[in-house]
């Protein structure tokens, strides 16, 4: 079930109250999306499917046009997530790491969504949750962009659910910065922020084991308390840069207020290494005179091989975050 912005807030609040986090996978192909939903089905867990700029502009979706990419991603995900097989699995579609001069146009398109007809009904299909990459922005620019998105949603007559971030790599976000950023948006559009992504001592991409020495669950707890003081409600933490973070730290983070865990670098690595292995194992069958060359060359061959190696790893990560068995509880 592809969730609306309102339903997404409900699910994220459920995760906070029950002490689990939802895995957010950057999925850059139709096969990757299918595998993520299959893993969610196996684990009976909610899932967040998120796309960055490079995915919505990719050959699989936008062919260089990010707004086309958003529309196509939404339509494809809606068909799959609302199918009989997965309709009981809560699925959030999230925009992640959108930056540059195209940012506001892309995010407004995601907020406004697309009109689609299904089973004789006209539906307004929108992104479930929205964020932008604030790494190159000043605090004032970050605030202005968030306010503009809220204002656009209000004028368009649609709901919006936001993840707001500070510069998240290699530092701890100061409390005063959190107060300024969150407080400014909350003052004008209360209730729209459902996730806060501060710097908590992690960093994007692969890093050495000691690269996470600065990560402590106390930082999560401090942020949760501060958000409660600023807004008067519970807001979960979005953990960026989770690749390489030990499982025990991920589990502990979920129990103390992390409700969304981004997973990109390791996910992409697993899929690419599985595809590499496939082509190495079956290189002889790709010769055109081999009787099995066509079945080997078809996308279904490599996609099925990758899936067999990848899906179980996604399930394992969902279990680490405590999401197993939670799919039917948030809306039960």
N, C-alpha and C positions, 0 to 999 in steps of 0.2 A: 504494500500500500504506500504510494507516494504521498508524503504528508504535506499539508498546507503549512504556512508560517505559524498559524495558531496551534495546530496539532504538534508542530515541532517544539514550541515552547513547553507544551504539556509533557512531551516525551523527555526533553532535557531536564525538566523539573523532577520527573519521576526518577531519572538517573541520579540526580543529586540526592533525593530523599532516600533512595535505596542503596546508595553507595557503590554504583558501578559507572563505568565510562563506556561510551559508544565509539567503536572503531570507525574512523573516517579515512577512507581509502581514496587516494588519487588514482582514478581509473581512466586510462587513456585509450581504451579500445572497447568495442562491443563485447569481445570475449572476456576482457577483464571485468566489465560490469556484470556479465552473466556469472562469472566465477564468484564474485563478491556476494551476489544474492544467493547463490547456491551454498556458500559457506554460512551465510546468515540463516538459511533454512536448516542446515545441519546442526547449527548451534542453537537454533530457536532464539536468535538474538537480533535486536535492532541494528541497523547499519546506516552510516552516512557515506554517500557517494559524492565525492567532491572533484571539481575541475579547476585547474589553474589556466592561465591565459594560453599556455602552450598546448593544452589539450583541446580547448574549444576552437583554436585556430588550426588544429591538426588536419591531416589528410583524412582521418576517420570521421571527422565531424564538420568543421567549418571551411575547410579548404582555403584557409587564409582569412576568412570572414568570421570574426568572433561572435557576432550577433546571430548569424546563421548557425554557428556552432552551438550556441546556447539553445536555440529553438530545436535543433535536431537532437541534442542531448536530452532535453526535456521530453520531447515526444517519444524517443526511443525508450527512455527510462520509465516513462509513464506506462507504456504498453507492457513492459516486462514486469514492473513492480505491481501493477494492478491485475496481472494475469492470475488465473486460478491457483497456480503453483505458489505464488509469492504474496498473495493479497493479504495474508495475515501477518506478514513481516513489515514492521514500520521502517520505511526508507526515507531518509532526508537527502534532498539534493542541495548541495552547498557550493557556493562560489568561493574559491580560495586562491590567494596570491594573484589577484587581478591588479595590474599596475600600469602606469604609463598614460599617455594622452587619451587612450581609448576607454579608460576605466569607467567613467561615469556613464557613457553611452551603453557599455556592456551591462553594467549593473542595473541601470534603469530598464533595459530590455528584460533582464532576468526577473526584476520585481514586477513589471507589468505582465510578463509572460506571453503566452500564445493561446489563441482560441483553438479548441479542438473538439471534435465531435466523437462521442463514444456511446454506443448503445442508445442512439437517438437523442442524446443530451449534449448541449453545448457547455463546455467547461472552460474556465479560465485557468490555465495551467501555469503556475509560477514557481520560481525557485523557492525551496523550503526555508533556507537561511542564507544570509548574505554576509560576506566580509570583503575587505579590500586589503591590499598589501600596503602597510603604512611605513615600510622600512625607509623610504626616501622622502617622507613627509615630515614637516614640522608638526608640533602638537596642534597648532592653530589650523593647519591644513587638514589634519586628521579629523578634527572636530567639525570643520566646515563640510567636509565630504559626507560624514555621517548624518549631519543635520539635513543636508541637501537630499540624501536618499530617503530619509523619513518624510520630508516635505513632499517629495515626488510621489511616494506611496499614498500619502494622505490625499493629494490632489487627484491621483488616479483611482481612488476609491478601493484600494487593495491593502491588505495587511503586509507587514514586513517584520521579520525577525533578524536581529543583527548579532554578529560576532564582531566586537571591537578589539583591536590589537594595538600594542605599542611595538617598538622595535624589539623583536623577541630573541635575537641571537646574542649569545656571549655576555649577558648581563642580567641583573635583577632590576626590574622596573621599580623606581622609587614610589613610595606611597603618595607623594604629592602629585606625581604625574598621573597616577591612577585616579586620584580625586578630581584632577582637572579634566581629564578626558571623559571619564564615565559621568561625572557630575554635570558637565555641560550638555551632554545628550539627554541624560535623564531629566534635567530641568525642563526641557522643551518637549520631549517625547517620552514620557515615563512608560516603562514596561516593554520597550522595544528591544533592549539589549538583553540577550539570553545567554551570551557567552563572552568571557573576557580572556584575551590571549596576551598575558604579560610576559616579559622576560623572566624566566625562573631558573636559569642556569643551564639550559639545554641549547643546542644549536642544530640547524638544518644539515642534512646530509650525513655522510659517514665521518666518524671521528674516532680518535683513540679512546680507550677505556677511561683514561683520566680526564677526558673532555667533559664528563658528567659529574666530576667531583663536587662541583658547586651546586648540584641539584639536591634540594632537601624538601621533604614533605612539609616542613614548617613554613616554607615560602608559600606553598599552596594554601595552607591554613590561614596564614596572615592575610593573603589576598581575599579569601572567602569572607573573613571577618570584616575586612575593610569594605568590601562590596555591600555587605549587610548594613554597615553604618551609612554608606552613601545613599543606597537605594531603598533600604527597609525591606529587602527581600533577598532570597537566596539566588545567587548567580553562579553557575558552574564555570570552571576554568577550562579553556581549550589549550591542550598541551601540544605545542609545535616542537619539531625536532626530537621525535621519540625513537628514531632508529638508533639501535645500539644501547638504549637505556635498559638496564637489567630488569627482568620480569618482576622481581620483588619490589623494585621501586615503582614500576608501573602499577602493580596491584595496590600498593600503599597509596599512591597518588589518587587512584580512583576512589578509594575508601574515604579520602579526606577532602574531596571537592572537585576533582577533575572529572568532567562529564563528557569530554570529547578528546580523542587522541588521534592526531594526524599521523598517517602512515604513507609515505611516498617512496623514499629512497630504497629501503629494503624491499618493499613490494615490487618496485620496478626491477630491481636486481634479481629477485627470485624468478620473475617471469622471463627475463632476458637470458638467464643462465639455463633455464629449462628449455627455451627455444633453441639455444646454442647446442645443447645436448641432443635435441631431436635431430637437428640437421647433421650433426656429426655421426650419430648412430645410423641414420638412414640415408647417408650420402649416396651409397651405391644404387638405392632405389629411385633416386631422382634422375637417373640417366633415362633418356627417352625410350630406350629399347627394353628397359626392365618391365616385366609384366605388371608390376605394382606401382609404376611411376605416377600414374594419375591420382590414385588414392593417397599416395605419399605427398604429392605436391599440393593437393587441395588444402585450403585453410583449415578445414575440419581436422585434418591429421595433426598438425602442429598445435591447434587450439585444444584438442582433446588431450594431447600429451602434456601440455603446460598445465592444464586444469588439474590433471591427476596429481601433479607435484605441488601445485600452488594452493588449492582450496583448503587442504588440511592445515597448512600454515596459517591461513586466515582464521580458521576455526580456533586454532591454538591461541592466537593473539586475542580473540574475543573472550576466550575463557580466562586468560590472564587478567583482562579488564573487568571480569565479573559480569559480562553481558549474557552469558549462557542462560537460556530459559526465561529471559526477560521480554521476549517479543510480544507475548500476549498479555502482559501484566499492566502495561501503561494505560491501555484503553479498555481494560477488562471491567 
